Amino acid sequence: MTVTRPARLTGAALCAALALLAAVWILKDLAALGSPAHLAWYWAGDHHFLIRGRSATSLVDPVLLAVSAATAVAALRSRHAASALAAAGAVTLALRLPGLWAPVSGALVTALLALALAAGLLATAAVGRSRFTPAYEQPPSRPRTGPAVASGVLLGVAALVVALWEVYWATELPLQITVDRFTGGRSVIKAALAPPPGWLSLVLLALYGTAAVSALVRARHSRAFGLLAGVFLTAGGVAEVARTARYELVGHFADIPTADRLDVLSAYVGLLSGVAVLALLAGRGAPAAAPGPHPPAGTPPPAPPYPPPPGW
């Protein structure tokens, strides 16, 4: 189904507002830290560059900014942007929800605004679809079988890796700290706008799993959810690989503990998987099936020509 022009314009405006909201906080952090490199390293997990303050943003914020901007462009260019609006709205809603119990007033206000905008995206995607689709309008193309299956497998592996790491931390950390990782308790030190690490893992697990199943069944919305999952997977992989390179963990791979080795391997696997998913799903989808030469079942045969030709 297509999306009406007013709904597309509304979705683009909501996405632009979400992007602007994230950009304001990023600019505020740039002013506080004094260097884009310091902020980038903070997003990557290296907190030794805190010179004049503590960052309020995390890696989630530039990713959401990029996702919101890309969704706004998609809403303006495509009549089939409902799945992109729904995917961006759902992920934003899930990632900003923990801000409701943030102790910082600015983070709380930001969470309220972001949640309202994300809910508006979901509502626009749901009610903004056109009831009348022209006969010549082609439905959204499904991804080709090979790229869809490959990306589904990669996203399924990514979801499994996220789940296994959460199981590992649950067995290694005390119960109170494990709970705080999901609720943002006092034992968790994080940026003001960042979701708790356990909560983030749950959101990514749901996103990767949903995108994997959608890709494997070649659903029409699999491209939007798969590309969104690929962006998060790639961004997380880039940050982790940069951090491991910063601490020279690869050069001392044989000397570091087993958990750190698995962390390094997960970083590179995540980066390569994310790039592969983006490349696989960014191509053209499968062409729509052409109508067959035979009439549908139950249709009477055509009448003979009149007058009938010789030998009819």
NUTI-757868 format. One line per field, with one value per residue (C-alpha): residue in three letters; x, y, z. Coordinates in nm, 4 decimals. Example, Ala and Ser with C-alpha at 12.3 -4.5 7.8 and 13.67 -1.06 7.14 Angstrom:
<nodes>
residuo = c(ALA / SER) $
px = c(1.2300 / 1.3670) $
py = c(-0.4500 / -0.1060) $
pz = c(0.7800 / 0.7140) $
</nodes>
This chain:
<nodes>
residuo = c(MET / THR / VAL / THR / ARG / PRO / ALA / ARG / LEU / THR / GLY / ALA / ALA / LEU / CYS / ALA / ALA / LEU / ALA / LEU / LEU / ALA / ALA / VAL / TRP / ILE / LEU / LYS / ASP / LEU / ALA / ALA / LEU / GLY / SER / PRO / ALA / HIS / LEU / ALA / TRP / TYR / TRP / ALA / GLY / ASP / HIS / HIS / PHE / LEU / ILE / ARG / GLY / ARG / SER / ALA / THR / SER / LEU / VAL / ASP / PRO / VAL / LEU / LEU / ALA / VAL / SER / ALA / ALA / THR / ALA / VAL / ALA / ALA / LEU / ARG / SER / ARG / HIS / ALA / ALA / SER / ALA / LEU / ALA / ALA / ALA / GLY / ALA / VAL / THR / LEU / ALA / LEU / ARG / LEU / PRO / GLY / LEU / TRP / ALA / PRO / VAL / SER / GLY / ALA / LEU / VAL / THR / ALA / LEU / LEU / ALA / LEU / ALA / LEU / ALA / ALA / GLY / LEU / LEU / ALA / THR / ALA / ALA / VAL / GLY / ARG / SER / ARG / PHE / THR / PRO / ALA / TYR / GLU / GLN / PRO / PRO / SER / ARG / PRO / ARG / THR / GLY / PRO / ALA / VAL / ALA / SER / GLY / VAL / LEU / LEU / GLY / VAL / ALA / ALA / LEU / VAL / VAL / ALA / LEU / TRP / GLU / VAL / TYR / TRP / ALA / THR / GLU / LEU / PRO / LEU / GLN / ILE / THR / VAL / ASP / ARG / PHE / THR / GLY / GLY / ARG / SER / VAL / ILE / LYS / ALA / ALA / LEU / ALA / PRO / PRO / PRO / GLY / TRP / LEU / SER / LEU / VAL / LEU / LEU / ALA / LEU / TYR / GLY / THR / ALA / ALA / VAL / SER / ALA / LEU / VAL / ARG / ALA / ARG / HIS / SER / ARG / ALA / PHE / GLY / LEU / LEU / ALA / GLY / VAL / PHE / LEU / THR / ALA / GLY / GLY / VAL / ALA / GLU / VAL / ALA / ARG / THR / ALA / ARG / TYR / GLU / LEU / VAL / GLY / HIS / PHE / ALA / ASP / ILE / PRO / THR / ALA / ASP / ARG / LEU / ASP / VAL / LEU / SER / ALA / TYR / VAL / GLY / LEU / LEU / SER / GLY / VAL / ALA / VAL / LEU / ALA / LEU / LEU / ALA / GLY / ARG / GLY / ALA / PRO / ALA / ALA / ALA / PRO / GLY / PRO / HIS / PRO / PRO / ALA / GLY / THR / PRO / PRO / PRO / ALA / PRO / PRO / TYR / PRO / PRO / PRO / PRO / GLY / TRP) $
px = c(0.0000 / 0.1149 / 0.1435 / -0.0489 / 0.1435 / 0.0272 / 0.1407 / 0.4787 / 0.5275 / 0.4224 / 0.6620 / 0.9475 / 0.8791 / 0.8733 / 1.2006 / 1.3587 / 1.2549 / 1.4111 / 1.7325 / 1.7403 / 1.6872 / 1.9874 / 2.1972 / 2.1400 / 2.2779 / 2.5732 / 2.6643 / 2.6323 / 2.8775 / 3.1165 / 3.1197 / 3.1797 / 3.4556 / 3.6196 / 3.7131 / 3.5205 / 3.7910 / 3.7374 / 3.3630 / 3.4108 / 3.6431 / 3.3927 / 3.1237 / 3.3645 / 3.4052 / 3.7294 / 3.6504 / 4.0026 / 3.9311 / 3.6945 / 3.8665 / 3.6047 / 3.2972 / 3.1088 / 2.9322 / 2.5537 / 2.5349 / 2.6431 / 2.6891 / 2.3100 / 2.2589 / 2.4565 / 2.3082 / 1.9546 / 2.0396 / 2.1530 / 1.8517 / 1.6075 / 1.7647 / 1.7652 / 1.4022 / 1.3000 / 1.4577 / 1.2909 / 0.9512 / 0.9885 / 1.1075 / 0.9087 / 0.5371 / 0.6248 / 0.7868 / 0.5444 / 0.7830 / 1.0739 / 0.8638 / 0.7460 / 1.0965 / 1.2492 / 0.9627 / 0.9735 / 1.3501 / 1.3488 / 1.0623 / 1.2424 / 1.5788 / 1.4411 / 1.1996 / 1.4552 / 1.5003 / 1.1673 / 1.3362 / 1.6605 / 1.7676 / 1.8807 / 1.5961 / 1.7295 / 1.7399 / 1.3825 / 1.2540 / 1.4423 / 1.2933 / 0.9407 / 0.9877 / 1.1492 / 0.8796 / 0.6063 / 0.7741 / 0.8372 / 0.4751 / 0.3742 / 0.5854 / 0.4157 / 0.0724 / 0.1601 / 0.2794 / -0.0388 / -0.3094 / -0.1378 / -0.1712 / -0.3737 / -0.7004 / -0.7020 / -0.4004 / -0.3845 / -0.3785 / -0.0436 / 0.1157 / 0.3761 / 0.3923 / 0.7228 / 0.9638 / 1.0777 / 1.4540 / 1.6079 / 1.6293 / 2.0080 / 2.0736 / 1.7670 / 1.8754 / 2.2373 / 2.1407 / 1.8890 / 2.1575 / 2.4027 / 2.1425 / 2.0426 / 2.4056 / 2.4274 / 2.1183 / 2.2681 / 2.5941 / 2.4061 / 2.2079 / 2.5177 / 2.6989 / 2.4041 / 2.4005 / 2.7742 / 2.7379 / 2.4442 / 2.6625 / 2.9701 / 2.8181 / 2.6317 / 2.2543 / 2.2128 / 2.4522 / 2.2819 / 1.9476 / 2.1008 / 2.2278 / 1.8648 / 1.7130 / 1.9971 / 2.0608 / 2.3306 / 2.6010 / 2.5838 / 2.7931 / 2.6705 / 2.5978 / 2.2828 / 2.0930 / 2.2307 / 1.9998 / 2.1252 / 2.3574 / 2.1301 / 1.8284 / 2.0241 / 2.1081 / 1.7397 / 1.6463 / 1.9231 / 1.8270 / 1.4668 / 1.5760 / 1.8243 / 1.5821 / 1.2897 / 1.5047 / 1.6471 / 1.3050 / 1.1716 / 1.4660 / 1.4433 / 1.0748 / 1.1416 / 0.8739 / 0.8108 / 0.9176 / 1.2403 / 1.4478 / 1.3585 / 1.4159 / 1.7231 / 1.8928 / 1.8143 / 1.9627 / 2.2647 / 2.3273 / 2.3250 / 2.5396 / 2.7930 / 2.8110 / 2.8635 / 3.1276 / 3.3161 / 3.3170 / 3.4347 / 3.7056 / 3.8318 / 3.8454 / 4.0326 / 4.2802 / 4.3211 / 4.4159 / 4.6233 / 4.4278 / 4.4844 / 4.8630 / 4.8448 / 4.5686 / 4.7527 / 4.8122 / 4.4670 / 4.1974 / 3.9551 / 3.6619 / 3.8620 / 3.9535 / 3.5881 / 3.5116 / 3.7668 / 3.6288 / 3.2736 / 3.3774 / 3.5215 / 3.2408 / 2.9845 / 3.1528 / 3.1864 / 2.8333 / 2.6865 / 2.8635 / 2.7560 / 2.3912 / 2.3896 / 2.5444 / 2.3069 / 1.9862 / 2.0793 / 2.0530 / 1.7445 / 1.4716 / 1.3244 / 1.1125 / 0.7390 / 0.5938 / 0.4549 / 0.0983 / 0.0891 / -0.0447 / -0.3176 / -0.6455 / -0.7248 / -0.8941 / -1.2672 / -1.2540 / -1.4498 / -1.2518 / -1.2771 / -1.5546 / -1.4588 / -1.4113 / -1.6990 / -1.7176 / -1.5036 / -1.1989 / -1.1630 / -1.0895 / -1.2145) $
py = c(0.0000 / 0.3523 / 0.6423 / 0.9624 / 1.2785 / 1.4555 / 1.1528 / 1.1524 / 1.5215 / 1.4712 / 1.1788 / 1.3767 / 1.6682 / 1.4397 / 1.2771 / 1.6182 / 1.7193 / 1.4027 / 1.4668 / 1.8265 / 1.7124 / 1.4808 / 1.7420 / 1.9985 / 1.7634 / 1.6627 / 2.0281 / 2.0885 / 1.8040 / 1.9351 / 2.2690 / 2.1013 / 1.8619 / 2.1017 / 1.8500 / 1.6269 / 1.3610 / 1.3554 / 1.3124 / 1.0403 / 0.8475 / 0.8859 / 0.7336 / 0.4495 / 0.3707 / 0.5533 / 0.7956 / 0.9281 / 1.2369 / 1.3996 / 1.7336 / 1.9943 / 1.7910 / 1.4696 / 1.3833 / 1.3681 / 1.1727 / 0.8232 / 0.6332 / 0.5921 / 0.9640 / 1.0069 / 0.6807 / 0.8015 / 1.1333 / 0.9533 / 0.7205 / 1.0090 / 1.2083 / 0.9094 / 0.8282 / 1.1876 / 1.1679 / 0.8320 / 0.9708 / 1.2585 / 1.0429 / 0.7210 / 0.6438 / 0.3199 / 0.4752 / 0.3308 / 0.0550 / 0.3012 / 0.5375 / 0.2505 / 0.1097 / 0.4467 / 0.5268 / 0.1925 / 0.1987 / 0.5606 / 0.4891 / 0.1895 / 0.3632 / 0.6864 / 0.5197 / 0.4812 / 0.8588 / 0.8875 / 0.7859 / 0.9766 / 1.1998 / 1.4817 / 1.7196 / 1.7898 / 1.4194 / 1.3806 / 1.6629 / 1.5195 / 1.1761 / 1.3183 / 1.5076 / 1.2113 / 0.9720 / 1.2046 / 1.2386 / 0.8635 / 0.7881 / 1.0340 / 0.8405 / 0.5148 / 0.6756 / 0.8307 / 0.4963 / 0.3267 / 0.5721 / 0.7530 / 0.4761 / 0.5421 / 0.3498 / 0.3698 / 0.2334 / 0.2980 / -0.0126 / 0.0890 / 0.1356 / -0.1336 / -0.2676 / -0.2467 / -0.4995 / -0.7937 / -0.8503 / -1.1126 / -1.4595 / -1.4835 / -1.1449 / -1.1858 / -1.5250 / -1.4126 / -1.0966 / -1.2909 / -1.5363 / -1.2558 / -1.0684 / -1.3892 / -1.4481 / -1.0878 / -1.1397 / -1.4603 / -1.2823 / -1.0081 / -1.2680 / -1.4698 / -1.1621 / -1.0735 / -1.4260 / -1.3965 / -1.0679 / -1.2028 / -1.4909 / -1.2746 / -0.9732 / -0.9524 / -0.9573 / -0.5897 / -0.4743 / -0.7025 / -0.5424 / -0.1943 / -0.2704 / -0.2899 / -0.0203 / 0.2332 / 0.2056 / 0.3807 / 0.1238 / 0.2020 / 0.4974 / 0.6207 / 0.9312 / 1.1187 / 1.0363 / 0.6839 / 0.3895 / 0.1418 / -0.1162 / -0.4097 / -0.2222 / -0.1361 / -0.5032 / -0.5965 / -0.3376 / -0.4556 / -0.8182 / -0.7397 / -0.5342 / -0.7901 / -1.0769 / -0.9012 / -0.7988 / -1.1514 / -1.3180 / -1.0557 / -1.1103 / -1.4877 / -1.4815 / -1.2014 / -0.9749 / -0.6454 / -0.4502 / -0.6490 / -0.3897 / -0.1078 / -0.3132 / -0.4864 / -0.1617 / -0.0112 / -0.3149 / -0.2988 / 0.0653 / -0.0150 / -0.3236 / -0.1343 / 0.1611 / -0.0654 / -0.2613 / 0.0542 / 0.1782 / -0.1544 / -0.2017 / 0.1532 / 0.0925 / -0.2361 / -0.0677 / 0.2203 / -0.0179 / -0.2370 / -0.5475 / -0.7122 / -0.6890 / -0.8540 / -1.0967 / -1.4006 / -1.2338 / -1.0961 / -1.2916 / -1.5160 / -1.2777 / -0.9938 / -1.2156 / -1.2927 / -0.9220 / -0.8433 / -1.1169 / -0.9949 / -0.6426 / -0.7481 / -0.9931 / -0.7246 / -0.4690 / -0.7068 / -0.8377 / -0.4888 / -0.3773 / -0.6981 / -0.6519 / -0.2943 / -0.4030 / -0.6973 / -0.5059 / -0.1795 / -0.3364 / -0.3633 / -0.5988 / -0.8825 / -0.7723 / -0.8026 / -1.1186 / -1.0596 / -1.1745 / -1.5159 / -1.5815 / -1.8123 / -1.6785 / -1.7318 / -2.0543 / -2.0514 / -1.7944 / -1.9098 / -1.9389 / -1.6481 / -1.6540 / -1.7649 / -1.4886 / -1.3984 / -1.4796 / -1.7863 / -1.8292 / -2.1374 / -2.4536 / -2.3151) $
pz = c(0.0000 / -0.0752 / 0.1681 / 0.1027 / 0.0331 / 0.3547 / 0.5564 / 0.3828 / 0.4532 / 0.8154 / 0.8569 / 0.7027 / 0.9374 / 1.2425 / 1.1359 / 1.0810 / 1.4326 / 1.5760 / 1.3847 / 1.5073 / 1.8667 / 1.8478 / 1.6676 / 1.9431 / 2.2083 / 1.9909 / 1.9335 / 2.3071 / 2.3757 / 2.1118 / 2.2878 / 2.6245 / 2.5147 / 2.2742 / 2.0044 / 1.7631 / 1.8074 / 2.1841 / 2.1387 / 1.8781 / 2.1087 / 2.3908 / 2.1685 / 2.0885 / 2.4592 / 2.5413 / 2.8252 / 2.8789 / 2.6703 / 2.9180 / 2.9628 / 3.0408 / 3.1059 / 3.0606 / 2.7393 / 2.7495 / 2.4239 / 2.3304 / 2.0056 / 1.9926 / 1.9293 / 1.6032 / 1.4764 / 1.5495 / 1.3836 / 1.0677 / 1.0731 / 1.1174 / 0.8354 / 0.5997 / 0.6841 / 0.6170 / 0.2710 / 0.2062 / 0.3071 / 0.0625 / -0.2272 / -0.1992 / -0.1826 / -0.0022 / 0.3061 / 0.5623 / 0.6728 / 0.7017 / 0.9157 / 1.1345 / 1.1815 / 1.2724 / 1.5075 / 1.6867 / 1.7425 / 1.8587 / 2.0965 / 2.2466 / 2.2852 / 2.4352 / 2.6763 / 2.9628 / 2.9591 / 3.1412 / 3.4654 / 3.4023 / 3.6952 / 3.4623 / 3.3773 / 3.0279 / 2.9476 / 3.0733 / 2.8540 / 2.5563 / 2.6209 / 2.6348 / 2.3089 / 2.1341 / 2.2515 / 2.1276 / 1.7874 / 1.7611 / 1.8512 / 1.5797 / 1.3294 / 1.4204 / 1.3949 / 1.0588 / 0.9235 / 1.0458 / 0.9386 / 0.6533 / 0.3991 / 0.0898 / 0.0653 / -0.3114 / -0.4966 / -0.8716 / -1.0866 / -1.2351 / -0.8897 / -0.8208 / -0.4628 / -0.2721 / -0.4169 / -0.2113 / -0.1707 / -0.3950 / -0.2450 / -0.2200 / -0.0546 / 0.1686 / 0.3034 / 0.3477 / 0.5349 / 0.7442 / 0.8525 / 0.9366 / 1.1401 / 1.3157 / 1.4144 / 1.5392 / 1.7549 / 1.8955 / 1.9804 / 2.1673 / 2.3625 / 2.4542 / 2.5831 / 2.8046 / 2.9436 / 3.0106 / 3.1989 / 3.3970 / 3.5215 / 3.5881 / 3.7641 / 4.0956 / 4.0757 / 4.1663 / 3.8963 / 3.6445 / 3.7268 / 3.7077 / 3.3563 / 3.2454 / 3.4653 / 3.4742 / 3.8471 / 4.0451 / 3.9705 / 3.5963 / 3.4761 / 3.1394 / 2.9384 / 3.0352 / 2.7149 / 2.6726 / 2.7404 / 3.0023 / 2.8421 / 2.9147 / 2.7794 / 2.4653 / 2.4207 / 2.4452 / 2.1819 / 1.9479 / 2.0058 / 1.9095 / 1.6082 / 1.4754 / 1.5352 / 1.3669 / 1.0711 / 1.0394 / 1.0295 / 0.7883 / 0.5557 / 0.5657 / 0.4676 / 0.2158 / 0.3587 / 0.1829 / 0.4924 / 0.5329 / 0.3477 / 0.5900 / 0.9050 / 0.7618 / 0.6598 / 0.9999 / 1.1736 / 0.9436 / 1.0386 / 1.4114 / 1.3588 / 1.1498 / 1.3874 / 1.6866 / 1.4975 / 1.3967 / 1.7575 / 1.8984 / 1.6350 / 1.6940 / 2.0680 / 2.0329 / 1.7993 / 2.0449 / 2.3250 / 2.0870 / 2.1827 / 1.8458 / 1.8792 / 2.2215 / 2.1269 / 2.2657 / 2.6027 / 2.6811 / 2.8727 / 2.6858 / 2.7344 / 2.5785 / 2.2845 / 2.2252 / 2.2535 / 1.9813 / 1.7566 / 1.8144 / 1.7136 / 1.3801 / 1.3067 / 1.3847 / 1.1602 / 0.8657 / 0.9123 / 0.9267 / 0.6100 / 0.4346 / 0.5361 / 0.4078 / 0.0789 / 0.0367 / 0.1064 / -0.0650 / -0.4116 / -0.6213 / -0.5146 / -0.7108 / -1.0086 / -0.9718 / -1.1187 / -1.4627 / -1.5254 / -1.6879 / -2.0366 / -1.9076 / -1.7732 / -1.4035 / -1.3000 / -1.3559 / -1.6369 / -1.9454 / -2.2695 / -2.5118 / -2.7679 / -3.1195 / -3.3740 / -3.5987 / -3.8764 / -3.7983 / -4.0160 / -4.2426 / -4.0462 / -3.7062) $
</nodes>
